[in-house]
C-alpha cells in the first residue's frame, strides 16, 4: 500500500510570534484532537468486536466485549465534552482580547455546538460521565447508584492468572443504572444507550473536522506563504487497518511470554 502525507513545519519563533490567544488554542487543540482521533479508532474497533458478523458464543466474553465498548465510548464522549468546553474558552479569550481574526470560522461553529450538540439527553449523559465516571471519578455519585439505583441482583468480576485478562465488570454493571433513572423501561434504556453512541460518533467526527478547518484558516491568517511538503509513505501492513474490519481484542494471548517463577 502506498499513500501520501503533507508535512507542515512550524518553527518555535513562528509559534511564539503568533498572538498567544491563537497559538495556545492551536497547540492545545492539536493535543486534544489527536486523542479524540485515537479514541474514535478504538471506539470503532470495539464496535467491530461485538458486531452481528462476529458472534460471541460465551456469555462471559460477551460481557467482556460489551464492557470494553462501554468504556471506550464513555471515554470518547468525555473527551468530546472537554473539546467543546475548549472551543467555548477559546471564543471567550478572543472576545476578551478583542481579536476577531478567527471569528468568521469559530462563531458559526459555536452556534452549531450550542444549538445541536450541547442539547438533549445524550449530551447530558456525556457530561455526567465526564464529571463522575470517566475523566473524573466521583465516589458519592457512584455510591448513590449502588445504594438506590435500579440494578440487578448479581454483579460479576472475572479474575485470571494474568492480571491483564481480568475484568471487573461489576463497575460497568452498576453504572448502567444511570441509564434507567426515572423508571425507564428496558426499551427506553436501550434507546438512550443507542442515542448516546450515535451522539458520540457524530460529535467525534464533527470536532475532528472543526480542528482541520481551524488549522486551514489559521494557516491562511498567519502563515499565508507557508507550503507543506508532500511525500510518499509505504506503511507496513500491520500499521494499516480497515475501519469495518479492525477489532479491538478483549484478551491477551500471553503464551509467548516467559512465566514468572513461583
PyMOL commands that set and color helices and strands:
alter all, ss='L'
color gray80, all
select helices_A, chain A and resi 12-17+20-48+59-96+103-117+120-132+139-148+163-165+170-180+186-222+237-239
alter helices_A, ss='H'
color red, helices_A
select strands_A, chain A and resi 3-7+229-233
alter strands_A, ss='S'
color yellow, strands_A
deselect
rebuild
show_as cartoon
